[in-house]
Each structure stands twice: as structure tokens, then as C-alpha cells.
Amino acid sequence: MSLSSTTRSGVLALTLACTMAVGIGAARPTIAWADTLEDLEAKVEQTNDELTAANDKVDQLQQQIDDNQQRISEIEAQLPDARAAAAQSIRAQYKMQQGSQGLVELILSSDSFYDFLSTIQFLDSVTSYNTGQIQSLVDLTTELSNTQSDLNSQLSQAETERQNAQDALDSAVAAREALQQQMADEQAKQDAAAQAALQEAAQSEGQSFQTESGNTATVEVPQSSSNSSNNSSSSSESVNWQSDKDSFVSQWSGRIDAYLAGSPLAGYGSTFAAAAWDYGIDPRLSPAIAAVESSKGLYCAYPHNAWGWGNVSWNSWETAIYAHTAGLASGYGGYLTYAMAQKYCPPNSSAWYSSVAANMAMI
């Protein structure tokens, strides 16, 4: 009964926030809003990429404008001569049109048909030259205007896209920061509630309370909360998810076995550890709950149900451990928090939270 690495990663994304915090009796995550935070992180990355692309586009257009500046300068340098030539041609055209009667006499006075054709060709060349000079001015002016207008239009659009990308990035960053602040506020709220629960439990330490399974348990308080100067290593240690599964199981199975020694659950340390790895939960949580709810499986209302898990029964401890671990991951976040205690054992959540934390500190 082992999950694939892909499935396990999915479970971790749902049950773990991006950072781990050390809690009394157990390491626990910040409020599990990982999906939302991951979405915002992806949005920030996406908008940052879009801003980079927009900046590159602006730079490319600016380089194109710089490259075209030489041609623009050439056109501007040619414009005075072109305007002068065009003006002269316009004047020549005007004179030819005003002297049209003289041109007719010039043509009719030709001595031969050959002279007649030569005169016509000359006049046509003059007209074509004058028209060409005028058109050259028009073409140069049009090219200058179009080149500048096109590049300015593209640059303006690119600048707009860059600003839009910057606005989108700013919005994504602001949303991420707002969520992180909300998570921090919620975490602080839960920390305060947990501390209050421990203080309440400390007032009734050693007394009895009813667990979710209906059994009676003794209120226990984590040593670190009753004596702040003496923090055990087990109560302050975070769960290391950077190792591989074999190393993880090897690390925790012996500790859980030592904790469960002499109980009906003795020898199942590797099962608890492997299930915790597969579902991404604290490996101490399920054994500790079993201790509080059924004295480590000694008093079960239903077969192999050591956790007060409704009216469910199983045919083996291994099947039960995996089922309970999966349920803790999907329904309770997989880590001990006071909010989890309120959901798991509503009538006596403070005593239950403190007692489970105390037992986790023993592992």
C-alpha cells in the first residue's frame, strides 16, 4: 500500500504549506493554503516573464529606431535639395504651361518631321524630369513620415504592453503578499489558540477526560510547555522531508517501535513510518492519537480501530494504519494543530490536543 511519488507530491501540496514551523510536541506546517500560494507564485513568475518579454520588445524597437535613424537623417539631409529641385521644376512646368502657345509655334516651325519628333521628345523629357523631381520630394517626405509614424506607433504599443505587464506583475506580487500576510495572521491566531489550549490543559493535568472513542484518558501536558527551560529534542524536532523514503522509514520506525513497545501496536513502527511518508503526514501523529484514544490499541471499540475513527473496523493493523493515515492527510491536514483537535475531538479539544502533543513529544 504505497503511493507513487507523483501522488505523494500532490498530497504534500494539499497538506503542507511552503514552510514548516516548530510546534509544541510536534512539528507542524503553516496554514495549509499551498494550492493558492502556489498559484500566486506561478502568476508572479508568469507576469515577470511577460514583463521581461515586453522589455525585450521595447529594446528591440528602440534598437530598430536607432538603426533607422541613419536613413531618417539621410532623408532629412536630402529634403532641402529635393525641395529646391522640386520648386525649380514646378516653376519650369508653370512657365511651359503659360507659354503653351509658343511651344505650339515651336513645334509647327520644325523644318522636318524628324525635327518635329525631336522637339516633342525634348519637351516630354523636360516634363518628365520636372515631374520626377516633384515626385521624388513627395516620396522622400512620405517615406520619412511613414517610417517615423510606424516606429513610433510600434514603440507606443510596446510601451503600453510593458506597462500592462508591470501592472499585472505588481498586482500578482501584491496578491501574494496579501495571502502571505493572511496566512501569517491565521497562523498567529492558531498559535495563540494552541497556547491557550495548553494552558487550559495544564490546569487539569493528571485528571481524566473522555476521548472521541468514548474511552477515558488522562490529561497530559507536553514537557516543553510545563517547563520552558527543558525542551526535549523529540518535541522540538521537525520532520525532514528532504530524505528518501528508505531513510525516512529507517529514521522513524525504530523510534515509533520503542514508543509502542509492549502494546498491541508493537512492531508496526515501519508501517506507521511508511504510511506517513506516502501520505505526507507527521509520522508521530497517528501513533500518538492511538495512545490517547485507546492506550495504543489496547481498548478498541471496533476491531483494529485504535483511533476512535467512527464505527469503522479493519481486518488488520496494517490496513487500519494506512486508512487512518490517509484520513488524517485528507481530512485533518496531517499535522497536529488546535483546529485539528477541535475537529477530531470537539467536546474536549484542549485536553485532547495537549495529550496528543505530549505523546508525540515522547516519540
JOVENUR-V894813 format. One record per helix or strand of 3 or more residues. SS is the DSSP state (A for helix, B for strand). FROM is the first residue (numbers start at 1). TO is the last residue. Records with the same first field share a line. If there is no record, write none. Layout:
SS=FROM-TO  FROM-TO
//
This chain:
A=5-15  34-98  100-108  113-203  223-226  233-236  245-260  269-279  285-294  317-332  338-344  346-361
B=20-22  27-29  208-210  216-218
//
